[in-house]
């Protein structure tokens, strides 16, 4: 009997490596997940360690599955991420279920961690960036770059670029009316003007246009762009106004071109067309792309709905809309939401408030690359004011609005890397 026990024990030890290799680890992304945001960090950590991740579109909220590894399990425990260890048979059953042609699910293999860059000023401004907040919380590494790095040609080093609260028209976010005597505003203006001079530009608006053109070329060569708030509409406005002056004298020392509106070239833009500029320097609006000044939506009714795409046919928007909730709390910003009548025909609307005829979350292609624009400032701070403290994401680990940002972070990992020009 003792010999039989010894044999069975020895056989178990021999079999253990086979069972370990066969096992998978599932990170569910439905309501059973304790920390949705850190789950993306686990997926990114797996990619950084040279392993692949299966993104199970529309399966339990867009779950992740990867080869089991004791270090991976320990990392999930350390970060407080819910997970399940699956035997080979159970994992195959899930893969077969997701692959079934009759269900709206699909498997996307994430292959390589994208190299991340965040376009952000080096000086401290009295507001925070939702993307950097969530990247730090999820423990996803990124480099901070700004005008100098972009102008000198650093963008091709990266796969993914984020731009948040930025004014690419050179009007300093049109904060002149409310904050022109605030020390932070005066310091920002001086700093931007000094950088423009250092880089050989006469005006900040000319420097920002050069940045926009570098970003455009980055996308054309295969890069992925994600922008939020005023980093979205001012990007397109700068492209459309590249051959005219839309900036008034308090911003750059000389008046705007009185015929600027008629000189806009909408063929140059990514997302928007046929918009009308707001050239009032004390207005917070840049153009009628943004509906913030005219929207009449009570906070208690401010929600937008994600579209339900076909996972097997519309793979890209399906990836970008993976969430455990399809109805997302609205949130405001310098640019809150987009007038649907100003969108170009090829733009994909991924989230909208139909009753207000506004789009909140849109996507498109440019050259070999792709871009996503997301309206609003902070998904968990309804009306973030200048000087408000940053959002503590420990209080919002299951934020459906922040998940949309992180979908974009993982998105480039699903594509074979192309040579950027």
C-alpha positions in Angstrom: 0.0 0.0 0.0 2.9 2.3 0.9 4.4 1.6 -2.5 1.1 2.5 -4.3 1.0 5.8 -2.4 4.5 6.6 -3.3 3.8 5.8 -7.0 0.7 8.0 -7.0 2.6 10.8 -5.3 5.4 10.6 -7.8 2.9 10.5 -10.7 1.2 13.6 -9.4 4.5 15.5 -9.2 5.3 14.4 -12.8 1.8 15.5 -14.0 1.9 18.9 -12.1 4.0 20.8 -14.7 1.6 19.6 -17.4 -1.4 20.7 -15.5 0.2 24.0 -14.7 1.1 24.7 -18.3 -2.4 23.8 -19.4 -4.1 26.1 -16.8 -5.3 29.6 -17.7 -6.1 32.6 -15.6 -9.4 34.5 -16.3 -9.9 38.1 -15.2 -13.7 38.6 -15.3 -14.8 42.2 -16.2 -18.5 42.0 -15.2 -19.9 43.0 -11.9 -17.9 40.3 -10.1 -14.7 42.2 -10.7 -13.5 44.1 -7.6 -11.2 46.5 -9.5 -11.9 47.0 -13.2 -9.3 49.7 -13.6 -6.4 47.7 -12.2 -7.4 44.7 -14.3 -6.1 46.6 -17.3 -2.9 47.1 -15.5 -2.6 43.3 -15.1 -3.2 42.8 -18.8 -0.5 45.4 -19.6 1.9 43.8 -17.1 1.4 40.4 -18.8 2.2 42.0 -22.2 5.3 43.7 -20.8 6.4 40.3 -19.6 6.3 38.9 -23.1 3.1 36.9 -22.8 -0.1 37.3 -24.9 -3.6 38.1 -23.6 -6.9 37.0 -25.0 -9.4 39.8 -24.8 -12.8 38.1 -24.8 -15.1 40.7 -26.4 -18.6 40.8 -24.9 -17.8 37.8 -22.6 -18.6 38.9 -19.0 -18.0 42.6 -19.7 -14.9 42.1 -21.9 -12.8 39.7 -19.8 -9.1 38.9 -20.1 -7.6 35.4 -20.3 -4.0 34.5 -20.2 -1.7 31.6 -19.6 -1.5 30.8 -15.9 1.7 31.8 -14.1 2.3 31.9 -10.3 3.7 35.4 -10.7 0.6 36.6 -12.5 -1.6 35.2 -9.8 0.5 36.9 -7.1 0.3 40.2 -9.0 -3.5 39.9 -9.1 -3.6 39.4 -5.4 -1.2 42.3 -4.7 -3.3 44.7 -6.9 -6.7 43.5 -5.6 -7.9 42.2 -9.0 -10.5 39.4 -9.0 -9.4 36.3 -11.0 -10.2 32.6 -11.6 -7.7 29.8 -12.3 -9.1 27.6 -15.0 -8.2 24.1 -16.0 -7.5 23.5 -19.7 -11.0 22.1 -20.4 -12.8 25.1 -18.8 -10.6 27.5 -20.7 -11.3 25.7 -24.0 -15.0 25.7 -23.2 -14.9 29.5 -22.9 -13.0 30.0 -26.1 -15.4 27.8 -27.9 -18.4 29.7 -26.5 -16.8 33.1 -27.6 -15.9 31.8 -31.0 -19.4 30.4 -31.8 -20.6 32.2 -34.9 -24.1 32.6 -33.5 -23.1 34.8 -30.5 -22.0 38.4 -30.5 -18.5 37.7 -29.0 -15.0 37.4 -30.3 -11.4 36.8 -29.2 -8.8 39.4 -29.8 -5.2 38.5 -29.1 -3.2 41.2 -27.5 0.4 40.7 -28.5 2.7 43.5 -27.5 2.6 46.3 -24.9 2.4 49.6 -26.7 4.9 52.3 -26.0 2.9 55.1 -24.4 3.3 58.9 -24.5 1.2 61.5 -22.7 1.4 65.1 -24.1 1.3 67.2 -21.0 2.9 70.4 -19.8 5.9 70.2 -17.5 4.6 73.0 -15.3 1.8 72.3 -12.8 -1.6 73.7 -13.8 -4.6 73.9 -11.5 -6.4 70.9 -13.0 -5.7 67.2 -13.5 -5.7 64.8 -16.5 -8.1 61.9 -16.2 -5.8 59.8 -18.4 -2.6 60.3 -16.3 -4.7 59.7 -13.2 -6.0 56.3 -14.4 -2.6 55.2 -15.9 -1.0 55.8 -12.6 -3.8 54.0 -10.7 -3.7 51.0 -13.1 0.2 51.0 -12.9 0.6 51.4 -16.7 4.0 53.0 -17.6 4.1 56.1 -19.9 6.5 58.9 -20.9 5.5 62.6 -20.6 6.3 64.7 -23.6 5.4 68.2 -24.6 6.0 70.7 -27.4 9.8 70.5 -27.4 9.8 66.7 -27.8 7.1 66.7 -30.4 8.8 69.4 -32.5 12.2 67.6 -32.4 10.6 64.5 -33.8 10.1 62.1 -30.9 6.6 60.9 -31.7 7.7 57.9 -34.0 9.3 56.3 -30.9 5.7 55.7 -29.6 2.7 53.6 -30.5 0.1 55.5 -28.6 -0.3 59.2 -27.8 -2.7 60.9 -25.4 -3.7 64.6 -25.5 -6.0 65.9 -22.8 -6.8 69.4 -21.7 -4.9 71.4 -24.3 -5.8 74.3 -26.6 -4.1 73.8 -29.9 -5.4 77.1 -31.3 -2.9 79.1 -29.1 -5.6 80.9 -27.2 -4.6 79.5 -23.8 -7.8 77.6 -23.4 -9.7 81.0 -23.7 -9.2 81.5 -19.9 -8.4 85.2 -20.6 -11.8 86.4 -19.5 -11.9 84.7 -16.1 -8.3 84.1 -15.2 -6.1 86.7 -16.9 -4.9 88.1 -13.5 -4.4 84.7 -11.9 -0.7 83.9 -11.3 -0.9 80.4 -12.8 -2.4 81.8 -16.0 0.2 84.5 -16.4 3.0 82.0 -15.7 1.5 79.6 -18.3 1.4 82.3 -21.0 5.0 83.4 -20.3 6.2 79.8 -20.3 4.4 79.0 -23.6 5.7 82.1 -25.3 9.3 81.4 -24.1 9.1 77.8 -25.5 7.7 79.1 -28.8 10.6 81.5 -29.1 13.1 78.8 -28.2 11.7 76.6 -30.9 11.9 79.3 -33.5 8.2 80.4 -33.6 6.9 84.0 -33.4 3.6 83.0 -31.8 2.3 80.2 -29.5 -0.4 79.5 -32.1 2.3 78.7 -34.7 4.0 76.4 -32.3 0.8 74.5 -31.5 0.0 74.2 -35.2 3.4 72.6 -35.7 2.6 70.2 -32.9 -0.7 69.3 -34.4 0.9 68.7 -37.8 3.4 66.3 -36.2 0.6 64.5 -34.5 -1.3 64.3 -37.8 1.8 62.7 -39.4 2.2 60.4 -36.4 -1.3 59.1 -37.1 -0.8 58.9 -40.8 2.2 56.7 -40.2 0.3 54.2 -38.1 0.1 55.8 -34.6 -2.8 55.7 -32.3 -4.2 59.0 -30.9 -6.5 59.4 -27.9 -7.7 62.9 -26.9 -10.2 64.2 -24.4 -11.9 67.5 -23.6 -10.5 70.6 -25.5 -7.7 68.4 -26.9 -10.2 67.1 -29.4 -12.0 70.0 -31.1 -9.1 72.5 -30.9 -6.9 69.9 -32.7 -9.3 69.9 -35.7 -9.8 73.7 -35.5 -6.0 74.3 -35.7 -5.8 72.0 -38.7 -8.7 73.7 -40.5 -7.2 77.2 -39.7 -3.6 76.4 -40.7 -3.7 79.0 -43.5 -5.3 81.8 -41.5 -5.1 83.7 -38.2 -8.0 83.0 -35.8 -6.3 84.4 -32.7 -7.1 87.8 -31.3 -4.5 90.4 -30.2 -4.7 89.7 -26.4 -3.3 86.3 -27.2 -0.7 86.9 -29.8 -0.2 90.7 -30.2 -2.1 91.2 -33.5 -5.8 90.9 -34.6 -7.4 87.8 -36.1 -8.1 87.7 -39.8 -11.6 89.1 -40.2 -12.2 86.6 -43.0 -10.8 83.6 -41.0 -14.2 81.7 -41.1 -14.3 81.6 -44.9 -10.7 80.5 -45.0 -11.2 77.3 -42.9 -10.2 74.1 -44.8 -12.3 71.2 -43.5 -10.6 68.7 -45.8 -7.6 68.8 -43.3 -9.6 67.8 -40.2 -10.0 64.4 -38.5 -13.5 64.4 -37.1 -15.4 67.7 -37.7 -16.5 69.8 -40.6 -18.7 72.9 -41.4 -18.3 74.4 -38.0 -18.4 78.0 -37.1 -15.7 79.6 -35.0 -16.4 81.4 -31.7 -13.9 84.3 -32.0 -15.1 86.1 -28.8 -11.9 86.0 -26.7 -13.9 85.9 -23.4 -16.1 83.0 -24.4 -15.1 79.5 -23.3 -16.2 78.0 -26.6 -13.9 77.6 -29.6 -16.5 76.7 -32.2 -20.0 75.3 -32.4 -18.5 71.7 -32.4 -19.0 71.6 -28.6 -22.5 71.9 -27.3 -21.6 72.9 -23.7 -23.1 76.5 -23.9 -26.4 75.4 -25.4 -27.1 72.0 -23.8 -30.0 71.9 -21.4 -29.5 68.6 -19.6 -30.1 68.2 -15.9 -27.3 66.4 -14.1 -29.6 63.7 -12.9 -30.5 62.9 -16.5 -27.0 63.3 -18.0 -26.1 59.9 -19.3 -24.8 58.6 -22.6 -25.3 55.2 -24.2 -22.6 53.0 -25.8 -23.4 51.4 -29.1 -23.6 47.7 -29.3 -21.3 46.7 -32.2 -20.9 43.3 -33.8 -17.8 41.8 -32.1 -17.0 39.6 -35.1 -17.4 42.3 -37.8 -16.9 45.6 -36.1 -13.9 44.5 -34.0 -12.3 48.0 -33.4 -15.4 49.8 -32.0 -16.3 46.6 -30.1 -12.9 46.7 -28.3 -13.2 50.4 -27.6 -16.7 50.0 -26.0 -16.1 47.0 -23.8 -17.7 47.8 -20.4 -19.7 46.3 -17.6 -22.3 49.1 -18.1 -23.6 50.4 -21.4 -25.1 53.5 -19.9 -22.3 55.9 -18.8 -22.7 58.8 -16.4 -22.2 62.1 -18.2 -19.5 64.6 -17.2 -18.6 68.1 -18.3 -15.5 69.8 -19.5 -14.2 72.8 -21.4 -15.4 70.6 -24.3 -18.2 68.4 -23.1 -19.9 66.8 -26.2 -20.0 67.1 -29.9 -22.8 68.4 -32.2 -23.6 65.4 -34.3 -24.3 67.6 -37.3 -20.6 68.7 -37.4 -19.2 65.2 -37.7 -17.6 64.0 -40.9 -19.4 61.1 -42.7 -16.7 58.5 -41.9 -16.7 59.1 -38.1 -17.9 56.2 -36.0 -20.1 57.3 -33.0 -19.5 54.9 -30.2 -21.4 56.8 -27.4 -24.2 59.3 -27.7 -27.0 61.1 -25.9 -29.7 60.7 -28.6 -32.3 63.0 -27.0 -29.8 65.9 -27.1 -28.4 65.0 -30.5 -24.9 64.9 -29.1 -22.0 62.5 -29.5 -19.7 61.8 -26.6 -17.3 59.2 -27.8 -16.1 58.9 -31.4 -13.5 57.1 -33.5 -12.0 57.2 -36.9 -9.0 56.4 -39.1 -6.4 58.6 -40.5 -3.8 57.2 -42.9 -2.5 54.0 -41.4 -3.4 55.1 -37.9 -6.5 55.6 -35.8 -7.9 58.2 -33.4 -10.5 58.4 -30.6 -12.0 61.6 -29.2 -13.8 61.5 -25.8 -15.8 64.6 -24.6 -15.6 65.9 -21.1 -12.8 66.3 -18.5 -13.1 63.6 -15.7 -15.6 60.7 -15.8 -16.0 60.7 -12.0 -16.1 64.5 -11.5 -19.3 65.9 -13.1 -18.2 69.5 -13.3 -14.5 69.7 -12.5 -13.6 73.4 -11.7 -10.1 75.0 -12.0 -8.4 74.4 -8.7 -10.4 71.3 -7.6 -8.5 68.4 -6.1 -7.7 65.4 -8.3 -10.2 62.5 -8.3 -9.2 59.7 -6.0 -9.6 56.6 -8.1 -9.4 54.3 -5.0 -13.0 55.5 -4.6 -14.0 54.5 -8.1 -12.3 51.2 -9.0 -15.3 50.1 -11.1 -15.8 53.4 -13.0 -17.4 52.6 -16.4 -16.4 56.0 -17.7 -12.8 55.5 -16.9 -12.9 52.0 -18.5 -13.4 53.6 -21.9 -10.0 55.4 -21.5 -8.3 52.1 -20.7 -9.9 50.3 -23.7 -8.0 52.8 -25.8 -4.7 52.1 -23.9 -4.9 48.3 -24.8 -6.3 48.8 -28.3 -2.9 49.2 -30.0 -1.7 45.9 -28.5 -4.2 44.1 -30.7 -2.6 45.2 -34.0 0.6 44.1 -35.6 3.1 46.9 -35.3 3.5 48.8 -38.6 6.5 50.8 -39.5 5.7 54.5 -38.8 7.0 57.1 -41.2 
